[in-house]
Amino acid sequence: MCTGCGERFAKAALVRFTVRATGTGGELTLDRDGSGGGRGGYVCRNLECFNRALDKKSLIRRLGVKSEHPELREEFARLIEACRK
């Protein structure tokens, strides 16, 4: 289920995010190949849904992290462009 729009999709149609341990507790990061361990959150391959999930902090709350990776929005946008090609 997408944490941005709340709709259900096949797992292959979603992008997974995980928590990377940092000195301040944890940071939201993109799990490009789906092999990252631990708890994950999913967003459909729609930039608007991704921004909505970050703006309303649903993805951050779901994973229990304090912040997002500084370049996360740009990295996700590049991933979406690569998927369209």
Buried (B, 14 or more C-beta within 10 A) or exposed (E): EBBBBEEEBEEEEBBBBBBBEEEEEBBBBBBEEEEBEEEBBBBBBBBEBBBBBBEEEBBBEBBEBEEBBEEBBEBBEEBBEEEEE
